[in-house]
């Protein structure tokens, strides 16, 4: 479940909903926008992009677990936003001098793998902690 009753305004307090909303915004900008764009700028079309992004997913999932954030809604937003992010990168690189062509398959495998691993690892960490 994305929201519990405590997160819905007027049922569990508007403050808890605002905290959830602020956490979502922070995770979106830190774990999606900053991390993925920084790695894209650094690696470009290199195959090093995949292990770097997948490695950063461990840090993102761990941070989400430590701050007790459940990323279901954020993951859905990231999946949709990633499609537009890669299209924007493609246009940006085509306008460079000299024009560059991005390897779309590499970008999609790295970025969607990052998103999926972040969600999977977050769930896995939660299950491991609950069963211990």
JOCOR-V949250 format. One record per backbone hydrogen bond with DSSP energy under -1.0 kcal/mol. CO is the residue of the C=O (numbers start at 1). NH is the residue of the N-H. E is the energy in kcal/mol with one decimal. If there is no record, write none. Layout:
BEGIN
<<CO,NH,E> <CO,NH,E>>
END
This chain:
BEGIN
<<4,7,-1.3> <8,11,-1.7> <8,12,-1.4> <13,17,-1.1> <14,18,-2.3> <15,19,-2.2> <16,20,-2.1> <17,21,-2.5> <18,22,-2.4> <19,23,-2.5> <20,24,-2.3> <21,25,-2.1> <22,26,-2.5> <23,27,-2.8> <24,28,-2.1> <25,29,-2.3> <26,30,-2.8> <27,31,-1.9> <28,32,-1.1> <28,33,-2.2> <29,34,-2.7> <30,35,-1.6> <32,36,-1.4> <33,37,-1.7> <34,38,-2.2> <35,39,-2.2> <36,40,-2.3> <37,41,-2.5> <38,42,-1.9> <39,43,-2.8> <40,44,-2.2> <43,46,-2.2> <46,49,-1.6> <48,52,-1.8> <49,53,-2.6> <50,54,-2.6> <51,55,-1.9> <52,56,-2.1> <53,57,-1.4> <56,60,-2.4> <57,61,-2.6> <58,62,-2.2> <59,63,-2.4> <60,64,-2.3> <61,65,-2.2> <62,66,-2.6> <63,67,-2.1> <64,69,-3.1> <65,68,-1.6> <71,75,-2.8> <72,76,-1.7> <73,77,-1.9> <74,78,-2.6> <75,79,-2.4> <76,80,-1.7> <77,81,-2.7> <78,82,-2.1> <80,84,-1.1> <81,85,-2.1> <82,86,-2.4> <83,87,-1.7> <84,88,-2.2> <85,89,-2.2> <86,90,-2.2> <87,91,-1.9> <88,92,-2.5> <89,93,-2.7> <90,94,-1.7> <91,95,-1.3> <93,100,-2.4> <102,104,-1.2> <103,107,-2.2> <104,108,-2.9> <105,109,-2.6> <106,110,-2.4> <107,111,-2.6> <108,112,-2.5> <109,113,-1.4> <110,114,-1.9> <111,115,-2.2> <112,116,-2.6> <113,117,-2.8> <114,118,-2.3> <115,119,-2.0> <116,120,-2.8> <117,121,-3.1> <118,122,-1.9> <119,123,-2.2> <120,124,-2.7> <121,125,-2.7> <122,126,-2.0> <123,127,-2.3> <124,128,-2.4> <125,129,-2.3> <126,130,-2.1> <127,131,-2.1>>
END
